[in-house]
């Protein structure tokens, strides 16, 4: 939502359709590399937008899953801050670094996609 960087909105916000996004990313780590710690999983639910994001590591692969759903079609100017607040919170959580280093944790051998 690139428009949410603005702290204030002067016109109503209209979504022409229901928005649902599910992003899954898998990164294969080089054989000698691993991670220190996984970022914290999080959920942010509000009347306007819901976010869920999770991390996992298994078999030397790093998995990331993010689900985003916007539940409203129109948003009044007065409600803009209530849409923006959980999104900014998610941006802050996703800004946490993920350290990949030689000899780090590569996960267990679980099989396939952990999600």
JOHU-V970136 format. One record per residue. N is the residue number from 0. RES is the residue in three letters. SS is DSSP state (H for helix, E for strand, - for the rest). PHI is phi in radians with two decimals (999 if undefined). PSI is psi as a letter, one per 30 degrees, with the letter a starting at -180 (999 if undefined). Layout:
n;res;ss;phi;psi
N;RES;SS;PHI;PSI
N;RES;SS;PHI;PSI
This chain:
n;res;ss;phi;psi
0;UNK;-;999;i
1;UNK;H;-1.10;f
2;UNK;H;-1.27;f
3;UNK;H;-1.35;f
4;UNK;H;-1.17;f
5;UNK;-;-1.28;k
6;UNK;-;-1.38;f
7;UNK;-;-2.27;k
8;UNK;-;-2.18;k
9;UNK;-;-1.90;f
10;UNK;-;-2.26;l
11;UNK;-;-1.06;l
12;UNK;E;-1.82;k
13;UNK;E;-2.17;k
14;UNK;-;-1.79;k
15;UNK;-;-1.26;f
16;UNK;-;-2.73;l
17;UNK;-;-1.18;k
18;UNK;E;-1.89;k
19;UNK;E;-2.43;k
20;UNK;E;-2.27;k
21;UNK;E;-2.27;j
22;UNK;E;-1.97;k
23;UNK;E;-2.16;k
24;UNK;E;-2.24;k
25;UNK;E;-2.17;k
26;UNK;E;-2.03;k
27;UNK;E;-1.53;k
28;UNK;-;-1.44;k
29;UNK;-;-1.00;l
30;UNK;-;-0.96;e
31;UNK;-;-1.66;g
32;UNK;E;-1.91;l
33;UNK;E;-2.70;a
34;UNK;E;-2.05;l
35;UNK;-;-1.41;d
36;UNK;-;-2.53;k
37;UNK;-;-1.34;k
38;UNK;-;-1.07;l
39;UNK;-;-1.24;k
40;UNK;-;-1.25;l
41;UNK;E;-2.64;l
42;UNK;E;-2.32;k
43;UNK;E;-2.28;j
44;UNK;E;-2.10;k
45;UNK;-;-2.48;a
46;UNK;-;-1.20;f
47;UNK;-;-1.97;e
48;UNK;E;-2.55;k
49;UNK;E;-2.16;k
50;UNK;E;-2.25;k
51;UNK;E;-2.43;k
52;UNK;E;-2.49;k
53;UNK;E;-2.42;l
54;UNK;E;-2.23;l
55;UNK;E;-2.66;l
56;UNK;E;-2.36;k
57;UNK;E;-2.74;k
58;UNK;-;0.96;g
59;UNK;-;1.32;g
60;UNK;E;-2.04;k
61;UNK;E;-1.77;k
62;UNK;E;-1.96;k
63;UNK;E;-2.33;k
64;UNK;E;-2.34;k
65;UNK;E;-2.26;k
66;UNK;E;-2.06;k
67;UNK;E;-2.29;k
68;UNK;E;-2.43;k
69;UNK;E;-1.79;k
70;UNK;-;-1.62;f
71;UNK;-;-1.88;l
72;UNK;-;-1.84;e
73;UNK;E;-2.30;k
74;UNK;E;-2.34;k
75;UNK;-;-1.20;l
76;UNK;H;-0.98;e
77;UNK;H;-1.20;f
78;UNK;H;-1.69;f
79;UNK;H;-0.99;e
80;UNK;H;-1.08;e
81;UNK;H;-1.29;f
82;UNK;H;-1.38;e
83;UNK;H;-1.24;e
84;UNK;H;-0.97;e
85;UNK;H;-1.17;e
86;UNK;H;-1.17;e
87;UNK;H;-1.10;e
88;UNK;H;-1.07;e
89;UNK;H;-1.15;e
90;UNK;H;-0.98;e
91;UNK;H;-1.13;e
92;UNK;H;-1.15;e
93;UNK;H;-1.31;f
94;UNK;-;-1.38;f
95;UNK;-;-1.11;k
96;UNK;-;-1.25;l
97;UNK;-;-2.09;j
98;UNK;-;-1.59;k
99;UNK;E;-1.85;k
100;UNK;E;-2.55;l
101;UNK;E;-1.06;k
102;UNK;-;1.35;g
103;UNK;-;-1.27;l
104;UNK;E;-1.19;k
105;UNK;-;-1.97;g
106;UNK;-;1.45;l
107;UNK;E;-1.69;l
108;UNK;-;-1.57;j
109;UNK;-;-1.63;f
110;UNK;-;2.03;c
111;UNK;-;-1.80;a
112;UNK;-;-0.79;k
113;UNK;-;-1.30;f
114;UNK;-;-1.69;999
